[in-house]
Amino acid sequence: MKDIALWNEGDWIGAIGAICLFAVLAIGGLIATRKSDEFVGHPRGLFVLFYAEMWERFSYYGMRALLILYLTKFWLYSDGRSNLIYGAYTSLVYITPVLGGYLADRWLGQRKAVLFGGIVLALGHLFMAYEGLQGVADPAVKQADPAINVFWLALALIIVGSGFLKANISVIVGQLYKMTDTRRDAAYTIFYMGVNTGAALGTILVGYLGETIGWSYGFGVAGIGMVLGLIIFVVGKPALRGRGEPPKALAKKAELILYGTGGAAVLVVWFLIQYVSVIQNLLILTGVAMLGYTLWEAFKLPKEPRERMFAILFLIALNPIFWGLFEQAGGSLSLYTDKFVDRGGVPTSLFQSINPIYIVLFGPIFAGLWQYLGRKGIEPSAPAKFGLALIQVGLGFLVFVWGAGTGDPAVMTSVLFVFLIYALHTTGELCLSPVGLSAMTRLSPVHLGSFIMGAWFYMTAVGNFVAGKIGEATGGEGGVMDKALTLDIYSKIGWTTVGVAVAVLALSPLVKRWMHVDTLGDRASDHDLAGEAGLGLDAQEAGFHPATKPH
C-alpha cells in the first residue's frame, strides 16, 4: 500500500469513492431486507428500485468512462475510429429500449424484463473484464485474437441488457403509487438521486481502478456492481407488492421465446457494433421513414393537433444537434483531457463524474427557477428553452477553446476549463432533456404517444452517432487526435450551434403558437413521469420508453 503522504489527488478521490460505495451498499442491504412496508414515508419497493438502478448506473457509467480510453490504449484503435465505435455504442443503447419496452408492455411484464436485462448486463460487464493480447496495432491480428470477439459480445450484451432494464424499472416506480398520490413527484426525485449517485460513484471507482490498476479490475468492479443490483432486486421482490407483473399469465414456452428474442437481438447488435457504416445507413433510412409517417399522420389531423405535430418535429429535429455536441464528453473531450489537460494526477475517466454531480446540485435550482418564473408569468416556452440549451452547449465549447488558448500540444489546458465546459453542458441539458420529455408526452395525440416518444429516443440515438462522427473528425486523416485541429473543430461547432440557437429563439414564438398550449388541457398531469420536467431528469434516466402509453 502506498504511504499516505505519497497519495495524489486521484488516490484520494478513489478512496473517498470506495468509502461512499460501501456505505450505500450497507444501507441498501438493510432497506431491501426490512420487514415493514414503508421506509421514511414511502413504499419500501421504491428503495429496492432505487438501489437496483443505482448499481446499474454505477456499472454502466463506470464502463462508459473507460470505454474510449480502453479502445485507444488497450486495443490501440486510432482516436478517430475509437470515437466512431463509441458513438455507435451509445446510439444503440438509446434504440434498444424500444424492444425492451414493447416486449414488457405486451407480454413479459416490467419485473421480469428488468431481471432479464440485469442478467444480460451483468454478463456483458463481466465479459468486459476478459483481456486479450495487449499492444497489437495490426487490425488483422486484432481480429484473429478471440478476445476481440468477446469484447464485441460484451458491448452487445450491455446494449441489449440496458434496453430491457432501463426501459422498465422506472415504470415500476410509478406503479407503486396511485395516480392521485401526492408522494409521486417526491418518489421520482429520490429515484433520480439514485441514478446520478450511481453514475458519479461508478465513474470514480471503476475509472480509478481501470486506469491505475488494470482494465480488468475496473470492468470487473462494474460487473460486480450490476450483480449487487440484481441481488437487491431479487431479494426485494416482496416489497414491489406484485407490481410490474405480466399483463396476463404467460406460458413458460412463450416466456422462453421472449428471452430468445432478446438473445437474437444480442447477435444482431454484435454484428452492427462492428460495422458502423451499417448503423449509419439504417439510421438514415429509418429516420426518413419515420419523418414520412409523422407527416402523413399530421396532415390527417385537424388544424390544432396538426400544428402541434409540427412543433414536435421542430423540437425533435434539434435533439441530434444538442446530443451530438454534449456526448463529446465520453469521446473526444475525454481523449483531449487525457492528452492535453493538466490533470494534476487525477485519472482521466474521473472527470466524467462531474456531469452527474452537477445534475444533483443544479437540478433543484432549475426546478425552483422554472416554478418561480412560471408564477411570474415569464417562464420561457419549450422551444425557447431548447434555444437556451443550444446556446449553452455551444458556449461550453467556445469557452473551452478560449481557455486552451493555443494549439501547441506542449501547452497544457487548465483543468478549470474542463469544469466550465461540463457546467455549461449540464445546465444546457437541464433546459432541454426534461423539457423535451414533457413536451413529447403533452403535445402528441393520444393514438401516437408511443410513436412520438420512440421518435424522441431515436433522434437521441442519432445525436449519439453524430457525436461519434464529430469525434472521428478530431482524429484527422491520420486518426490521431491533434490539439490544434480539435480546438478548431470545437470552435466551429460552437459558433455554428450558437447561430442555430439564435435562429431557434427567433422562431420560438411561432413554434409556441403551434403548440396551442391554451387549448391543450392537462393530459400529462397524471402521467407516470409527471413532475420530471421540474426535476431535471434525463429522459434516458427517467426510464421513459416508446412502449409506455400516456395515460
GITACOR-V928343 format. One record per pair of residues at least 24 apart in sequence whose C-alpha atoms are under 7 Angstrom apart, sorted by sequence separation. I is the first residue (numbers start at 1). J is the second residue. D is the distance in Angstrom with one decimal. If there is no record, write none. Layout:
i: {I	I}
j: {J	J}
d: {D	D}
This chain:
i: {127	397	527	396	526	128	127	396	125	396	124	124	393	392	393	124	125	392	124	393	121	392	120	121	120	390	389	121	388	389	120	121	389	118	388	389	117	117	386	385	386	117	118	385	117	114	113	114	113	382	114	114	110	75	76	110	74	75	76	74	75	76	110	96	100	101	96	99	100	358	93	97	101	92	96	97	100	101	176	326	355	359	175	315	322	354	358	93	97	340	93	97	342	172	341	342	355	172	340	341	342	343	443	340	341	342	341	409	407	408	407	442	442	441	131	130	401	129	129	401	129	401	128	129	454	453	454	126	397	398	453	125	126	397	125	438	451	398	450	125	126	397	450	125	434	435	450	326	395	434	450	394	449	122	394	449	434	437	394	434	122	394	434	446	122	160	433	434	160	391	430	433	390	391	118	390	157	441	156	391	390	118	156	388	156	387	387	153	387	152	387	384	384	383	46	312	383	383	381	111	110	111	109	110	308	309	109	211	109	323	327	57	61	65	108	109	107	208	320	324	328	332	54	58	62	107	316	319	320	323	324	327	331	50	53	54	57	58	61	62	66	319	323	53	57	61	65	207	208	320	321	324	325	51	54	55	58	59	63	207	316	320	324	328	50	54	58	62	319	62	203	204	108	203	203	204	203	200	199	63	200	199	200	63	62	196	59	58	59	196	59	58	59	193	367	367	55	56	55	364	363	55	56	363	55	53	52	51	52	283	21	52	52	17	48	49	89	48	88	17	18	17	48	88	14	14	14	45	44	45	32	311	37	29	32	33	311	32	311	308	307	308	307	304	86	83	83	68	68	65	66	65	65	10	9	10	8	9	10	185	192	185	189	195	179	174	98	95	94	95	94	94	95	94	92	91	91	170	171	91	170	90	91	169	168	167	87	88	166	167	87	167	87	88	87	86	84	83	84	84	83	84	83	80	81	80	80	80	80	79	81	80	79	80	78	79	78	79	105	101	101	102	101	98	97	98	98}
j: {151	421	551	421	551	154	154	424	154	425	154	155	424	424	425	157	158	425	158	428	157	428	157	158	158	428	428	161	428	429	161	162	431	161	431	432	161	162	431	431	432	164	165	432	165	164	164	165	165	435	168	169	168	134	135	169	134	135	136	135	136	137	172	159	163	164	160	163	164	423	159	163	167	159	163	164	167	168	243	393	422	426	243	383	390	422	426	162	166	409	163	167	412	243	412	413	426	244	412	413	414	415	515	413	414	415	415	483	483	484	484	523	524	524	216	216	487	216	217	490	219	491	219	220	545	545	546	219	490	491	546	219	220	491	220	533	546	494	546	222	223	494	547	223	532	533	548	425	494	533	549	494	549	223	495	550	536	539	497	537	226	498	538	550	227	265	538	539	266	497	536	539	497	498	226	498	266	550	266	501	501	230	269	501	270	501	502	270	504	270	505	505	508	508	173	440	511	512	512	244	244	245	244	245	443	444	245	347	246	460	464	195	199	203	246	247	246	347	459	463	467	471	194	198	202	247	456	459	460	463	464	467	471	191	194	195	198	199	202	203	207	460	464	195	199	203	207	349	350	462	463	466	467	194	197	198	201	202	206	350	459	463	467	471	194	198	202	206	463	207	349	350	255	350	352	353	353	353	353	219	356	356	357	222	222	356	222	222	223	360	225	225	226	360	534	535	225	226	226	535	535	228	229	536	229	229	229	229	230	462	201	232	233	201	232	233	273	233	273	204	205	205	236	276	204	205	208	239	239	240	232	511	239	232	235	236	514	236	515	514	514	515	515	516	331	331	332	330	331	330	349	349	352	345	345	346	345	346	347	530	537	531	535	541	526	528	454	457	457	458	458	460	461	461	461	461	462	542	543	464	543	464	465	543	543	543	464	465	543	544	465	545	467	468	468	468	468	468	469	471	471	472	472	471	472	472	473	474	475	475	479	479	479	480	479	480	480	481	547	545	546	547	547	545	545	546	547}
d: {7.0	6.5	5.7	4.4	7.0	5.6	5.3	5.3	6.5	6.3	4.2	6.5	6.1	5.4	4.9	4.8	6.8	6.2	5.1	5.9	6.0	5.3	5.7	4.8	6.8	6.7	4.0	4.7	7.0	6.5	5.0	6.7	5.3	6.2	7.0	5.7	4.0	6.3	6.4	5.5	5.2	4.7	6.3	6.4	4.8	5.9	5.5	4.3	6.4	6.4	6.3	6.2	5.2	6.6	6.5	6.8	5.7	6.6	6.9	6.3	6.9	5.6	6.8	7.0	5.2	6.7	6.0	6.9	4.1	6.9	5.0	3.9	5.2	6.5	4.5	6.2	6.2	6.3	6.9	6.8	6.1	6.6	6.3	6.7	6.2	6.8	6.7	6.6	7.0	6.4	6.7	5.1	5.5	6.4	5.1	6.0	6.2	5.6	5.2	4.6	5.7	6.1	7.0	6.1	6.1	5.9	6.1	6.0	5.4	6.9	3.9	6.4	5.5	6.5	6.8	6.4	5.8	4.1	6.9	6.9	5.0	6.4	5.8	5.1	6.8	6.6	4.3	6.8	5.7	5.7	4.9	6.2	5.7	6.5	6.9	6.1	6.2	5.6	4.6	6.2	4.9	5.4	5.5	4.5	6.4	5.4	6.2	6.4	6.2	4.5	5.5	4.1	6.2	5.3	6.5	6.2	5.4	5.9	5.3	5.6	5.4	5.4	5.5	7.0	5.9	6.8	5.3	6.3	6.1	6.8	5.2	6.3	6.2	4.9	7.0	6.5	5.9	6.7	5.4	5.5	5.3	6.2	5.3	6.9	5.0	4.6	6.9	5.7	5.3	5.9	5.3	5.4	5.5	5.2	6.2	6.8	6.8	6.9	6.6	4.8	4.5	5.9	5.4	6.3	5.9	6.7	4.7	6.5	3.7	6.5	6.3	6.1	5.3	6.0	5.1	6.4	5.8	6.3	5.8	4.4	5.9	5.0	4.9	4.2	4.4	6.4	6.0	6.0	5.8	4.8	5.5	5.8	6.4	5.2	6.9	5.1	5.1	4.9	6.0	4.1	5.9	5.9	6.0	6.3	5.1	5.8	6.3	5.2	6.8	5.7	6.3	5.0	6.1	6.7	6.7	5.9	6.3	6.0	7.0	5.9	6.7	3.5	4.0	6.8	5.5	4.4	4.0	5.0	6.6	6.0	6.8	5.0	7.0	5.8	6.5	6.4	5.5	4.6	7.0	6.2	5.7	6.4	6.4	6.5	6.4	5.1	4.1	6.8	6.3	6.9	5.7	6.6	5.9	6.8	4.3	5.7	5.4	5.3	5.6	6.5	5.8	6.9	6.3	5.2	5.0	7.0	4.2	6.5	6.4	6.9	6.9	6.1	5.7	5.9	6.4	6.8	6.5	6.1	6.5	6.2	6.4	5.9	5.8	6.4	6.2	5.6	5.9	4.5	5.7	4.7	6.3	5.6	6.8	7.0	6.8	6.8	5.9	5.1	6.1	5.4	4.8	4.7	6.7	6.7	6.7	5.5	6.6	7.0	6.0	6.3	6.0	5.1	6.4	5.9	6.1	4.1	6.2	5.7	6.0	7.0	6.6	5.7	6.6	6.8	5.9	5.1	6.8	6.8	6.1	6.1	6.9	6.9	6.4	5.2	6.6	4.0	6.4	6.2	6.9	5.0	5.0	6.0	5.5	6.6	6.3	5.0	5.3	5.5	5.2	6.2	4.6	5.5	5.9	6.9	3.9	6.2	4.3	4.9	5.8	6.9	5.1	5.7	5.3	6.2	6.1	3.7	6.4	6.6	4.4	5.5	6.9	4.8	5.5	6.6	5.1	5.1	5.9	5.9	6.6	6.1	6.9	4.9	5.2	6.5	6.2	5.8	6.6}
